[in-house]
Amino acid sequence: MSNEKFYVTTPIYYANDVPHLGHAYTTIAADVVARYQRMMLGGDNVYFLTGTDEHGAKIAQAAEDNKLKPQEFVDKIAADFQMIWDRLSISNNDFIRTTEDRHKEIVVDFLNKLKEAKTPLGNPVIYEGEYEGLYCVGCETFKSEYDLVDGKCPDHNKEPEPYKEKNWFLRLSDYGDKLKELIESGEFKVLPEIRANEILGLINIGLKDVAISRQTLKWGIPLPFDKDQVTYVWVDALSNYISALGGPESDLYKKFWPCDIHLMAKDILKFHATIWPAILLALDLPLPKEVFAHGFFTVDGQKMSKTIGNVIAPDELVDQYGTDATRYLLLSQFGFGTDGDFSKERLTNIYNAALANELGNLVSRVLAMTDKNFAGRVPKYNVGYDKFFEFDLQTDWNRYDVYMKSYQFDQALNVIWENVRRCNAYIDKEKPWELANGHKDILADVLYNLLETIRQTAIMSRPFMPEISERILMQLGFEAEKELAKSIEDLRKWASLPLDQKITKGEVLFPRLENENNKDK
Ligand code: MSP
């Protein structure tokens, strides 16, 4: 196995409300990345982090609205997040909460170091000043008039609050040139490219210093050098990516930092592509290799919002479709970097078409034919017949790797489904039920091609649908865990499905669903 390592993170989500589909979207994507990298590099060389962001005005407000102490409130929400990640088969190595001591200690250490640090222009990195302006609690950020539409924050449809406080500031304005150089040289990658251009645009206008503390707020980490102030929630939160590893002195840090990819949506890219790298530069720590901002999705054409009442809880989809199908449905509908829309009605149609009909039926048909014609054993393969399966798979693995490494999940899934469709078309063309009468040698080859392609399809599907992938392998007669412990090179080798292996027809992989929306039509 390789010595390379991979560290992937999701944003730490605000613990002000229960998890929704937006959070699940990024977390499933990160899980797919982590599972793919584990397959490539071995489990010990991959680290996958998620967690909750538990300080700040927004959380304090939500706790008050729920008549709970902030800590009690966030304990409850953090448990909700962990529960849904379990249901969605999220394989995170750690779950960081910003109210944990291990996190607070690192934040305090960072703040002390920032207090002593100098910017590339030789100025103190942080300084005391007064901030007067507007603050949107929903975004936990300062707003200028240009950010507002009709005087309101467009994301939260609320007027920001007037704000005047003595604060400590981070001299972000001194970091523009350095950041520009790092982004343009590709040393610090901001992806997709359109997002890099946005950040470069901001830098060109001129980065403004940001307040890194709050005076009137109590729910946060006190500044070590000014106990009347608490740390600004973004400085607190961004540090999680290192605090979770145990700080810059820890073995995990030494193995996994710099982070290979911070995943998030475009709403919070600015913080990850300006404030975070500036803090790291000031601390003399390496920057993450890449930050990737995916698009935002709407539900039935509208932004998900409590007021509209169209917020989808991830639980709802898991109840309806099951874990693996939910994962598939979320990542297959549109490109990861672009905005998209989910229509609930369409989801059931896609489930029935792609999962129940194309993949599910293929597996059950091929196993049934093997059962019937070869007493449930993998038939002997007369090498040479219909070699195109083998050749196509070789190119498909290459294409799949390119898509997986560039986070084009919908395209990687497409490669998998091309295989599935190739198999279904092959069955229609070869008509195994006719070959069964007098052409058993050809039938053996046909079925072997199909069974082996299904095996490889199960391996390809594994990052997306871990449970289904194991079930397919078990139906093909493998002890899934033992089989999956093999190296990726072995798993991808053509014809490694052992001849004569006893297959076991299992339960239907994806039971067909009635589309409620089509019922009366
Ligand atoms: N707490 C901060 C992040 C701190 S990271 C150091 C925060 N939390 S959040 O709960 O608001 O989560 C925002 C993230 O949730 C987005 O960046 C994205 O990953 C995910 N999404 C929330 N709604 C979404 C959509 N409608 N569409 C796509 N992603 C969505 O910001």
Boltz pocket constraint, residues with backbone or C-beta under 6 A from the ligand:
constraints:
  - pocket:
      binder: B
      contacts: [[A, 10], [A, 11], [A, 12], [A, 13], [A, 14], [A, 21], [A, 22], [A, 23], [A, 25], [A, 26], [A, 53], [A, 234], [A, 237], [A, 238], [A, 239], [A, 240], [A, 263], [A, 264], [A, 265], [A, 266], [A, 267], [A, 268], [A, 295], [A, 296], [A, 297], [A, 298], [A, 304]]
      max_distance: 6.0
